Amino acid sequence: MREGETIHPTPGERITCIESGANGGRFVFELELAPGAGGPPTHTHDEGDETIEVLEGEIEFKVHGKWRRLGPGESLTLSPSDPHTFRNPSREHPVRCNVIHGARFEKLIAQPGLLHIAIYLTDVDPGASRTTKPLMRVALKLMATFAKLRGLRVEAPPAQAV
């Protein structure tokens, strides 16, 4: 993504790039969730820690099966071993957060379609789908195999600079 570029990966979710990790560095973005919006299914990220700082509103994170609410000025750092998901518990107000992530996550959300995402989740960042249901993992592997037979490819971003 380019700095300043905004995408809407799911309804009620907006991601604006603050700092691209395309050259192997960290990916920093602003996340905005509409009232009542939720995140993806419970997942992990193999590539490193993820840090979330709440700027406005409140967000709830489910980490290792337990919900935790964060408000403005509070932050949370998740390790690769922390299965998590999130949601905006408010029915009236959006939540805005700054998020620091690895470059592989940026590559995932920039994928052009479902088959590319399936390859990404099975070959590049399998931890992001490890905690999904077994049937979904099988479906992802089948879609990825089909996509690769059709010639689709997904490259991993460069290794993160230390």
Secondary structure in CASP SS format (residue, H / E / C, confidence):
PFRMAT SS
TARGET T0000
AUTHOR 0000-0000-0000
METHOD secondary structure of the structure
MODEL  1
M C 1.00
R C 1.00
E C 1.00
G C 1.00
E C 1.00
T E 1.00
I E 1.00
H C 1.00
P C 1.00
T C 1.00
P C 1.00
G C 1.00
E E 1.00
R E 1.00
I E 1.00
T E 1.00
C E 1.00
I E 1.00
E E 1.00
S C 1.00
G C 1.00
A C 1.00
N C 1.00
G C 1.00
G C 1.00
R C 1.00
F E 1.00
V E 1.00
F E 1.00
E E 1.00
L E 1.00
E E 1.00
L E 1.00
A C 1.00
P C 1.00
G C 1.00
A C 1.00
G E 1.00
G C 1.00
P C 1.00
P C 1.00
T C 1.00
H E 1.00
T C 1.00
H C 1.00
D C 1.00
E C 1.00
G C 1.00
D C 1.00
E E 1.00
T E 1.00
I E 1.00
E E 1.00
V E 1.00
L E 1.00
E E 1.00
G C 1.00
E C 1.00
I E 1.00
E E 1.00
F E 1.00
K E 1.00
V E 1.00
H C 1.00
G C 1.00
K E 1.00
W E 1.00
R E 1.00
R E 1.00
L E 1.00
G C 1.00
P C 1.00
G C 1.00
E C 1.00
S E 1.00
L E 1.00
T E 1.00
L E 1.00
S C 1.00
P C 1.00
S C 1.00
D C 1.00
P C 1.00
H E 1.00
T E 1.00
F E 1.00
R E 1.00
N C 1.00
P C 1.00
S C 1.00
R C 1.00
E C 1.00
H C 1.00
P C 1.00
V E 1.00
R E 1.00
C E 1.00
N E 1.00
V E 1.00
I E 1.00
H E 1.00
G C 1.00
A H 1.00
R H 1.00
F H 1.00
E H 1.00
K H 1.00
L H 1.00
I H 1.00
A C 1.00
Q C 1.00
P C 1.00
G C 1.00
L H 1.00
L H 1.00
H H 1.00
I H 1.00
A H 1.00
I H 1.00
Y H 1.00
L H 1.00
T H 1.00
D H 1.00
V H 1.00
D C 1.00
P C 1.00
G H 1.00
A H 1.00
S H 1.00
R H 1.00
T C 1.00
T C 1.00
K C 1.00
P H 1.00
L H 1.00
M H 1.00
R H 1.00
V H 1.00
A H 1.00
L H 1.00
K H 1.00
L H 1.00
M H 1.00
A H 1.00
T H 1.00
F H 1.00
A H 1.00
K H 1.00
L H 1.00
R C 1.00
G C 1.00
L C 1.00
R C 1.00
V C 1.00
E C 1.00
A C 1.00
P C 1.00
P C 1.00
A C 1.00
Q C 1.00
A C 1.00
V C 1.00
END
